[in-house]
Amino acid sequence: MNNDIKLIESALYDYIPKGLTYEKALVDSIAYSLKAGGKRIRPILTLEFSRLCGGDDKSALPYACALEMIHTYSLIHDDLPCMDNDDMRRGKPSNHKVYGEDIALLAGDALQSLAFETMSCKETVEASSAQASVRCINILSSYCGTAGMVGGQVIDLENENKTADLDSVTVCNIKKTGALIKAACEMGCVSAGADEEKILAAGKFGENIGIAFQIVDDILDVTSSDEELGKPVGSDEENHKSTYVSLLGIDECKKRVDKLTAEAIECLNVFDGDITALKELSINLSNRKN
């Protein structure tokens, strides 16, 4: 994972716009959040599924970077006062605390545009194929929009200050958290030219991992500290938000994480290659402390 993170970050930082004088504040804001660190789980999944399907890193990297751009834009917007109103992200002041709400908002907008520019540029098409480029654009635009991440955020906002049922919370998290993780897995397969059976299995793996990831987040929001997470804990309770923990309790949540992780690993049996890295990653994510 450390090697993958170095590879991803080297490529990712190369995509930061250069030579723009009048837009310096915007570029600095984009760079600030892209360089703030993080687990880089989504781009790692894209690379790993590409390798599992016989692809190479050169063809998968642009799609991996585009995913991280979308994820980063969503975090910038999530932290805004009109959303979660969080002052810290990854142990540093949130983007809007450094650059102001206006520039932070525009930085998120610009990152979204940059993601699709990255996936459709000449270099990306030459490294993979025009067919892969169009398919990945379709996957990411579908999973980050109204029926995916943004739609999930709307459900999340509407669930504040009321008791939501488990179905509503699950649908919210499949969209808000799971959609981009699912996209990461599918895009890795597509970049390598995999068949539909493998793309479908990768998507199911991603969906299971995504829900498990959110349940662990809900647990950590109760059991961890600001220092460990690098962001404020207890925000779910403060916003009177229904979560897996508030609805099921911590013990049942841990059981569900284990079950979802096992089901995700089962999805990997469709693939012929070495699934060790993805299996270990799944287990590590289920046991994470931040």
Number of C-alpha atoms within 10 A of each C-alpha: 13 10 8 17 17 11 14 21 18 12 16 20 13 9 18 14 15 10 8 10 8 8 11 13 15 21 20 16 22 26 18 17 23 20 12 15 13 13 12 19 17 22 29 27 27 30 28 25 31 26 20 23 22 16 21 18 21 14 23 28 26 31 31 29 27 28 27 26 27 24 24 22 24 20 17 24 23 17 21 21 12 9 13 15 14 19 18 18 21 19 16 15 15 26 28 23 15 14 17 13 18 11 19 26 19 17 28 26 17 17 24 22 14 19 24 21 16 20 26 20 13 12 13 21 18 11 18 22 19 16 13 25 26 13 16 25 21 13 19 25 19 16 23 24 15 14 14 23 26 19 17 26 20 15 18 22 14 12 20 16 14 11 14 16 13 15 9 16 20 18 17 24 27 25 29 28 24 28 27 28 31 29 28 32 30 30 34 34 33 28 33 23 19 19 11 12 11 24 23 17 21 27 24 20 26 27 25 24 29 26 26 28 24 21 23 24 22 22 21 20 21 16 12 16 16 16 12 14 18 16 21 18 20 17 16 18 15 10 14 15 19 22 26 22 21 18 15 13 12 19 10 12 20 19 11 18 23 16 13 22 24 17 15 26 20 14 18 22 13 13 15 11 13 13 16 11 13 19 16 12 17 23 17 12 18 21 14 11 15 18
